Amino acid sequence: MIRRVPHALLVLALPLLAGCVPRPEYDALPDSSVIHLAVVGKAAVPVADLLAPTPLERVRVEAALAADGGAGVRVRLRLPAGTTVPDDATLRRALARLGIAPGIAALSAQPSGAAGSVVMVYHLTATAPDCAALVTPSEAEDAAVRPRMSFGCATYANLAAMVADPADLESGRSLAGPDGAVTAAGVERYQNGKVTPLLKTSTTAGVSSSSPSN
């Protein structure tokens, strides 16, 4: 006598049997490295003394920073071979005298291979990834007509298109030191009970609706 298997048991058994089928190799999910960063401009400005740049050296650094609209800029310092790398405070003073915002510069130095120091200015652009390279294999590809998905491609394509500073995708910007005078003024206002009130504005507006006439 052949006993009939309840339908409920078949429903429960099918997922277990499906797990025995060899599954395809899945690629890792996309990350920020799939956005292609390209160097569209590079300038090497020699500086004899980082702590005492000449007016001409400052002009050349400013011109290199302003190229391509100033977007996607990063700066790296290169020192003469054998020179001891200064501490961060000294490097910040050098950047300020060169007219370079500390947020876009790497607070480290590499050998320049030259007799003097060199300010390297890079301009980067971001390009959307190739969606075909991000396709995730489907387990049901051989059993059903199902589209192959490139998960994450739209997100990273949007990120590459709308990022304000493409260089942020390569390395973040460091924050400058706090302004002591501004900080002290805020504490003083708080202690004297003269805190600046919030603006009395609102971004919400009333919504009116009308029912359609019969």
MARGUKE-431621 format. One record per residue (C-alpha): residue number from 1; residue in one letter; x, z, y. Coordinates in steps of 0.2 Angstrom, whole numbers, plus 5000, padded with zeros to 4 digits. Example, Ala and Ser with C-alpha at 12.3 -4.5 7.8 and 13.67 -1.06 7.14 Angstrom:
! MARGUKE-431621
i->1&aa->A&X->5062&Z->5039&Y->4978
i->2&aa->S&X->5068&Z->5036&Y->4995
END
This chain:
! MARGUKE-431621
i->1&aa->M&X->5000&Z->5000&Y->5000
i->2&aa->I&X->5007&Z->4995&Y->5017
i->3&aa->R&X->5004&Z->5007&Y->5031
i->4&aa->R&X->5001&Z->5001&Y->5048
i->5&aa->V&X->5013&Z->5007&Y->5062
i->6&aa->P&X->5003&Z->5014&Y->5077
i->7&aa->H&X->5005&Z->5003&Y->5092
i->8&aa->A&X->5012&Z->5019&Y->5102
i->9&aa->L&X->5027&Z->5020&Y->5090
i->10&aa->L&X->5031&Z->5002&Y->5093
i->11&aa->V&X->5031&Z->5004&Y->5112
i->12&aa->L&X->5043&Z->5019&Y->5110
i->13&aa->A&X->5054&Z->5010&Y->5098
i->14&aa->L&X->5056&Z->4994&Y->5108
i->15&aa->P&X->5067&Z->5001&Y->5122
i->16&aa->L&X->5078&Z->5010&Y->5109
i->17&aa->L&X->5080&Z->4993&Y->5099
i->18&aa->A&X->5084&Z->4984&Y->5115
i->19&aa->G&X->5099&Z->4997&Y->5118
i->20&aa->C&X->5107&Z->4991&Y->5103
i->21&aa->V&X->5109&Z->4973&Y->5109
i->22&aa->P&X->5126&Z->4970&Y->5117
i->23&aa->R&X->5124&Z->4971&Y->5136
i->24&aa->P&X->5134&Z->4960&Y->5148
i->25&aa->E&X->5149&Z->4967&Y->5158
i->26&aa->Y&X->5143&Z->4972&Y->5175
i->27&aa->D&X->5154&Z->4970&Y->5190
i->28&aa->A&X->5156&Z->4985&Y->5202
i->29&aa->L&X->5144&Z->4985&Y->5217
i->30&aa->P&X->5150&Z->4977&Y->5233
i->31&aa->D&X->5160&Z->4987&Y->5245
i->32&aa->S&X->5166&Z->4984&Y->5263
i->33&aa->S&X->5181&Z->4974&Y->5255
i->34&aa->V&X->5170&Z->4960&Y->5251
i->35&aa->I&X->5169&Z->4956&Y->5270
i->36&aa->H&X->5183&Z->4944&Y->5274
i->37&aa->L&X->5194&Z->4950&Y->5289
i->38&aa->A&X->5205&Z->4937&Y->5297
i->39&aa->V&X->5218&Z->4938&Y->5310
i->40&aa->V&X->5214&Z->4926&Y->5324
i->41&aa->G&X->5227&Z->4931&Y->5336
i->42&aa->K&X->5243&Z->4941&Y->5335
i->43&aa->A&X->5255&Z->4945&Y->5349
i->44&aa->A&X->5272&Z->4954&Y->5349
i->45&aa->V&X->5276&Z->4962&Y->5366
i->46&aa->P&X->5294&Z->4968&Y->5367
i->47&aa->V&X->5296&Z->4985&Y->5376
i->48&aa->A&X->5313&Z->4992&Y->5380
i->49&aa->D&X->5307&Z->5010&Y->5382
i->50&aa->L&X->5290&Z->5015&Y->5377
i->51&aa->L&X->5290&Z->5030&Y->5388
i->52&aa->A&X->5295&Z->5020&Y->5403
i->53&aa->P&X->5288&Z->5003&Y->5402
i->54&aa->T&X->5291&Z->4990&Y->5416
i->55&aa->P&X->5277&Z->4983&Y->5426
i->56&aa->L&X->5280&Z->4966&Y->5418
i->57&aa->E&X->5279&Z->4974&Y->5401
i->58&aa->R&X->5262&Z->4982&Y->5405
i->59&aa->V&X->5256&Z->4965&Y->5412
i->60&aa->R&X->5260&Z->4957&Y->5395
i->61&aa->V&X->5252&Z->4971&Y->5385
i->62&aa->E&X->5236&Z->4970&Y->5395
i->63&aa->A&X->5236&Z->4951&Y->5393
i->64&aa->A&X->5238&Z->4953&Y->5374
i->65&aa->L&X->5224&Z->4966&Y->5374
i->66&aa->A&X->5212&Z->4955&Y->5384
i->67&aa->A&X->5214&Z->4939&Y->5373
i->68&aa->D&X->5198&Z->4934&Y->5364
i->69&aa->G&X->5187&Z->4945&Y->5375
i->70&aa->G&X->5196&Z->4961&Y->5368
i->71&aa->A&X->5185&Z->4963&Y->5353
i->72&aa->G&X->5192&Z->4967&Y->5336
i->73&aa->V&X->5208&Z->4973&Y->5343
i->74&aa->R&X->5221&Z->4985&Y->5334
i->75&aa->V&X->5238&Z->4990&Y->5340
i->76&aa->R&X->5253&Z->4995&Y->5330
i->77&aa->L&X->5270&Z->5001&Y->5337
i->78&aa->R&X->5286&Z->4996&Y->5329
i->79&aa->L&X->5302&Z->5005&Y->5334
i->80&aa->P&X->5320&Z->5000&Y->5332
i->81&aa->A&X->5328&Z->5003&Y->5315
i->82&aa->G&X->5335&Z->5021&Y->5313
i->83&aa->T&X->5324&Z->5028&Y->5327
i->84&aa->T&X->5315&Z->5044&Y->5323
i->85&aa->V&X->5296&Z->5042&Y->5324
i->86&aa->P&X->5290&Z->5053&Y->5339
i->87&aa->D&X->5276&Z->5065&Y->5337
i->88&aa->D&X->5258&Z->5061&Y->5340
i->89&aa->A&X->5258&Z->5068&Y->5358
i->90&aa->T&X->5273&Z->5058&Y->5363
i->91&aa->L&X->5265&Z->5042&Y->5355
i->92&aa->R&X->5249&Z->5046&Y->5365
i->93&aa->R&X->5259&Z->5047&Y->5381
i->94&aa->A&X->5268&Z->5031&Y->5377
i->95&aa->L&X->5251&Z->5022&Y->5374
i->96&aa->A&X->5244&Z->5029&Y->5390
i->97&aa->R&X->5259&Z->5022&Y->5400
i->98&aa->L&X->5256&Z->5005&Y->5392
i->99&aa->G&X->5238&Z->5005&Y->5396
i->100&aa->I&X->5232&Z->5006&Y->5378
i->101&aa->A&X->5217&Z->5016&Y->5373
i->102&aa->P&X->5223&Z->5028&Y->5359
i->103&aa->G&X->5207&Z->5024&Y->5349
i->104&aa->I&X->5213&Z->5007&Y->5345
i->105&aa->A&X->5231&Z->5011&Y->5341
i->106&aa->A&X->5239&Z->5018&Y->5325
i->107&aa->L&X->5247&Z->5034&Y->5329
i->108&aa->S&X->5262&Z->5029&Y->5318
i->109&aa->A&X->5277&Z->5018&Y->5320
i->110&aa->Q&X->5286&Z->5005&Y->5308
i->111&aa->P&X->5304&Z->4998&Y->5310
i->112&aa->S&X->5304&Z->4983&Y->5321
i->113&aa->G&X->5320&Z->4976&Y->5315
i->114&aa->A&X->5325&Z->4973&Y->5333
i->115&aa->A&X->5336&Z->4982&Y->5346
i->116&aa->G&X->5320&Z->4988&Y->5356
i->117&aa->S&X->5302&Z->4993&Y->5352
i->118&aa->V&X->5288&Z->4980&Y->5349
i->119&aa->V&X->5270&Z->4982&Y->5353
i->120&aa->M&X->5260&Z->4972&Y->5340
i->121&aa->V&X->5242&Z->4967&Y->5345
i->122&aa->Y&X->5230&Z->4960&Y->5332
i->123&aa->H&X->5213&Z->4952&Y->5334
i->124&aa->L&X->5202&Z->4952&Y->5319
i->125&aa->T&X->5186&Z->4943&Y->5315
i->126&aa->A&X->5173&Z->4947&Y->5301
i->127&aa->T&X->5166&Z->4934&Y->5290
i->128&aa->A&X->5151&Z->4936&Y->5278
i->129&aa->P&X->5155&Z->4938&Y->5259
i->130&aa->D&X->5152&Z->4924&Y->5247
i->131&aa->C&X->5136&Z->4928&Y->5238
i->132&aa->A&X->5141&Z->4918&Y->5223
i->133&aa->A&X->5155&Z->4930&Y->5219
i->134&aa->L&X->5143&Z->4945&Y->5219
i->135&aa->V&X->5131&Z->4939&Y->5206
i->136&aa->T&X->5126&Z->4953&Y->5194
i->137&aa->P&X->5123&Z->4947&Y->5176
i->138&aa->S&X->5105&Z->4949&Y->5169
i->139&aa->E&X->5101&Z->4957&Y->5152
i->140&aa->A&X->5086&Z->4946&Y->5151
i->141&aa->E&X->5095&Z->4930&Y->5155
i->142&aa->D&X->5094&Z->4922&Y->5138
i->143&aa->A&X->5076&Z->4929&Y->5135
i->144&aa->A&X->5067&Z->4924&Y->5151
i->145&aa->V&X->5069&Z->4913&Y->5166
i->146&aa->R&X->5075&Z->4926&Y->5179
i->147&aa->P&X->5085&Z->4923&Y->5195
i->148&aa->R&X->5103&Z->4930&Y->5195
i->149&aa->M&X->5105&Z->4943&Y->5209
i->150&aa->S&X->5119&Z->4946&Y->5221
i->151&aa->F&X->5115&Z->4963&Y->5225
i->152&aa->G&X->5121&Z->4970&Y->5242
i->153&aa->C&X->5126&Z->4952&Y->5248
i->154&aa->A&X->5113&Z->4952&Y->5262
i->155&aa->T&X->5117&Z->4970&Y->5268
i->156&aa->Y&X->5136&Z->4965&Y->5270
i->157&aa->A&X->5132&Z->4948&Y->5277
i->158&aa->N&X->5121&Z->4957&Y->5291
i->159&aa->L&X->5135&Z->4970&Y->5293
i->160&aa->A&X->5148&Z->4956&Y->5296
i->161&aa->A&X->5137&Z->4947&Y->5308
i->162&aa->M&X->5132&Z->4962&Y->5319
i->163&aa->V&X->5147&Z->4974&Y->5319
i->164&aa->A&X->5152&Z->4976&Y->5337
i->165&aa->D&X->5171&Z->4979&Y->5333
i->166&aa->P&X->5176&Z->4969&Y->5317
i->167&aa->A&X->5192&Z->4979&Y->5317
i->168&aa->D&X->5182&Z->4995&Y->5313
i->169&aa->L&X->5179&Z->4988&Y->5295
i->170&aa->E&X->5198&Z->4988&Y->5293
i->171&aa->S&X->5202&Z->5005&Y->5301
i->172&aa->G&X->5192&Z->5017&Y->5311
i->173&aa->R&X->5196&Z->5022&Y->5329
i->174&aa->S&X->5203&Z->5039&Y->5332
i->175&aa->L&X->5195&Z->5050&Y->5346
i->176&aa->A&X->5204&Z->5054&Y->5362
i->177&aa->G&X->5207&Z->5072&Y->5366
i->178&aa->P&X->5193&Z->5081&Y->5375
i->179&aa->D&X->5192&Z->5082&Y->5394
i->180&aa->G&X->5196&Z->5100&Y->5398
i->181&aa->A&X->5189&Z->5099&Y->5416
i->182&aa->V&X->5172&Z->5092&Y->5410
i->183&aa->T&X->5172&Z->5105&Y->5395
i->184&aa->A&X->5175&Z->5120&Y->5407
i->185&aa->A&X->5162&Z->5114&Y->5419
i->186&aa->G&X->5149&Z->5114&Y->5406
i->187&aa->V&X->5153&Z->5131&Y->5400
i->188&aa->E&X->5153&Z->5137&Y->5419
i->189&aa->R&X->5136&Z->5130&Y->5422
i->190&aa->Y&X->5129&Z->5139&Y->5406
i->191&aa->Q&X->5137&Z->5156&Y->5411
i->192&aa->N&X->5129&Z->5154&Y->5429
i->193&aa->G&X->5112&Z->5149&Y->5422
i->194&aa->K&X->5113&Z->5131&Y->5430
i->195&aa->V&X->5111&Z->5121&Y->5415
i->196&aa->T&X->5106&Z->5103&Y->5419
i->197&aa->P&X->5088&Z->5100&Y->5413
i->198&aa->L&X->5083&Z->5086&Y->5402
i->199&aa->L&X->5076&Z->5071&Y->5409
i->200&aa->K&X->5057&Z->5071&Y->5410
i->201&aa->T&X->5054&Z->5054&Y->5402
i->202&aa->S&X->5046&Z->5048&Y->5386
i->203&aa->T&X->5048&Z->5033&Y->5375
i->204&aa->T&X->5031&Z->5034&Y->5368
i->205&aa->A&X->5016&Z->5025&Y->5375
i->206&aa->G&X->4997&Z->5026&Y->5371
i->207&aa->V&X->4991&Z->5014&Y->5359
i->208&aa->S&X->4974&Z->5006&Y->5363
i->209&aa->S&X->4964&Z->4996&Y->5350
i->210&aa->S&X->4948&Z->4987&Y->5352
i->211&aa->S&X->4936&Z->4983&Y->5338
i->212&aa->P&X->4931&Z->4965&Y->5335
i->213&aa->S&X->4915&Z->4960&Y->5342
i->214&aa->N&X->4901&Z->4954&Y->5331
END
